[in-house]
Amino acid sequence: MRKKNVLNIYNTLINITRSGIKGSFADEPVRKTVVINLFSFVGIFFMFFFGIKTFSENLFIHASILFISAVFVLVNFIFLQITKNYKIAGVFIVILMLILQLYFLIASTESEDLYFWYYTYPILSIFTLNGKKGSLFTFILFAITIILFCWQPDFMFEYKHNFKIRFMATNITVYLLAIVFERVRDKTYHNLVKTNKKKSYYLIKVLEQKKQILVQTKQLELTNKELEKLSLVAEKTDNAVVIMDPKGKFEWINKGFTSMYGYKLDEIINKNPNKLIGADANVRIIDLISVWFGDKQPITYEALKKTRSGNEIWTQTTLTPILGDEGRITKLISIDSNITKLKKAQEEIEEKNKDITSSLRYAKRIQVALLPTEQNLKKKFKDAFIYYKPKQIVSGDFYWIATINEIDIIVVADCTGHGVPGALMSMIGISFLNKIILEKKITKPKEILNRLRKNVIQAFHKEEQDFETYDGMDISVITIDKSHGKMIYAGAMNPVYIIRDNKIIELKADRMSIGYSAFKPSAFSQQEFVLSKDDKIYMFTDGYVDQFGGKRDKKFKLHRFRELLATMNDENLAEQKKILNSTIKDWMDDRDQIDDILIIGIKYS
């Protein structure tokens, strides 16, 4: 415990001497701070000592000067402890001691007091400041001293000639010793710093090399592990692995190669594989390597090859060139996979696809035969168009046109789904419309929709079925009585647009579809509209407005569709059909069509 207390006291004294500045004594801030503090300790002690001595000799002015100087030195010491500014503290104590030396030179006698204070000044100024600044203050003191010795004013003590010479010689000797010591210390310090820099440089180099060696060691360990894995894979895999020279001659094969083709390494080494197994007979290795140099990706291709027993097999080959240090190909690694079964399955699928496509095309002919042509529509309305673009071969969108008792009836419908399911639903819809309108002579749009919904629900929701289906259609129906210029509209989710005087009038649909609903459905409503000459009527499904495209891959949406109709209003309907087609193509760019598209345009005249 006692030893610990002594150590704590020692550390505290050291910290006070350094004023809390961290670092080595070789560092300028630490070194000069320690010198200032040591001179301060010694100066305060001797100032009080000589102050008491002179006070006892009744030299009160001398004593006062010493006591005041001690207080200044103490204040400077506290300032250094707080601010750590050794430069200001050093200049202050050097100037204070300069003033004190001159006072004692003028007011003192040829005593030891004068020697003590004067001799310490060169040491203090040089060690506290640096060689140049310390020498400047020392020369100032020497110059003033020589002037006073030569002038010998009345207020100054009269010194003997021998004392003056001895006094100055001693002080110059002390100064020279101090400056030599400072120069030697400074040179030693710089040599030490230079040596330490060299040591640090070499140490850093050694550490970097050590780090590189460690990194390389780890890389080698990882490489060895990977090689072990690759060796295991090459040994156990069913794929045929081959290592070739840059010209394509075999140098090494795995067991998978022997199992696939029937050849061993000694039978094919350094031989051209084309003569043995017809390998790559339909490709040239040089051409493949030229392609590889373009994108630096492994080359994959398919080829028909022969085994030793003469059997033909389809293989998929992945060829990877290996480059040397100079960027030249040193090896070729080839991995063959037997895809004969896959090829046969592919051929079967392609054959089935041809049959399915053929069936769909026949179904399309049937569906198209059930749909009226654009010429049929133009017989009723001179200026009209039908823009019909199925997503697939057959469509879930359909339209229906008829005339009953001089009333033109036009229907546009979008069935659930597209392709085959949608097409079957459209056939059912057409069949029901024939029955409702042509057989039963129902021509009111709302009644057509009510009857159609009833028929669809009955068709898809029979009592013996143990499941529910929500298949149905969104539809719009209009009837046009040309003799009275009147149009009646009813819609299930699908609105109708009328353009008159460059303004779009929207006839809104009921918010319910044709089909089963979990809630009790309400009856459909209808709207009457008096037509004027040159009114344009547009019926459409949601395929056009829901198509994704544009720069941000967004839907076309209704607001763009309305703007498009407004901008092309002055064009005839045949031209409008072209504009609709070109606009959606530009919008889609290279994207796929997501739904069937159907738009019918009519000009009333």
C-alpha angles and dihedrals in degrees: 000000000000091000090051092052091050089050091050091050090049093050091048092052091048091050091050091049090052091042088230093297110146124217143067123315086241088067113095098230092052095042096049093042090054091048092050092048093046091050088047092053092046093041094051091048095050094039089057091041095052090038091059090043094052091043089056088051089055092248093137097166092053090048092049092050091051094047092049091047090051090053091051091050090050092050090049090051091052090046090054092049091054104038101027086217100144094171096063092039090051095050091047095053093045092052091045092052090046090057091045092051092052092048093053091043090056100036104030134078134232090291138133089254091069092047093051097051096039098046094051094055100078090048092048096047097045097044095041096046120017134277096275099041092040091050090050093056091043092051089049089054092045092048093050090046093052091047091051092046092051097040096040098193121206094250091057128084110256109242125199119251095241091050091053093052094045091044095053094041091053092048093048089050091052090048093050092048090049094048092046090049091049092048092049091046092047092049091046090049093050091047089050091049090048091049091047090050090053090047090048091048093051091042090053090048091050091048091048091050090047090050091049091049090050091048091048090047091053091046090051090049091050091045091051090050091049091047090052090051092046091048090052092047093048090049098047104032121104089220119099110247118194133181113203137179119249090273093055099255116145119253102162138008134183129230090263089064092053090047092049101041104018096235128122124214096254090055096056107021113132090001131119106259092209091071093052108036102005086244114184090353090153095049137053118228091213091055091050092050090051088056091047092054087058100061103004092231126134111268117237123190141152125237140174110238139175129234125219089264091055098254117142118230133179115231136186110217127200110197120194122182117214117216127212128217092279093052095255123131110258101169142011121216116201127188117190124196121193106237098166093117090045091051092051091048089048091053091050091049091048090050091050090046089054090052092047092047090049090051092048092050089052089048088051090054089053092047093047090048089058092050121081116244125242087251089060089056093046090055087064096036118024095207108048143114141198115211104193120170117165118204091223135014093288125033141223091207117083141167132209128201130185142146120226120180091344091307115122114220121197125182128187117186139179113202125204109278129354136248117037098346091048092045092053089049090050090052089054090048093050090048092051092047090052089052096045099042108023098036104030095031094226108161106164107107096221091050090049090055094045092050092044092052091049092051093047092050092048091049096050102031108052117165095246093057114102094201138060126230128195094201113141143111145265109229145173124203127191132179121198122201102195094186092062098026091236130141126193119198135190125173141186104206092320116100127201125226125212121191116206124167090350091303123117117228114195121208102201123220129227111266096242134084133226104264146056119333129187088223128061104270122230124225119273119253130219136209129214120216129185109223126218128203114282093017110151119216122200125193118182148157125232097259095094097047094042095053114120120228145099127098093303097041093242133148118274090233132190097278091061090045091054091047090051092051090049095049094050096041093110092057123090114254094254089059090044089058090055091048092050090052096047092044095054091044091054090045093051095043103173096341123116123256108254102197144009114280125214129167127165121193125192131181113208114217 
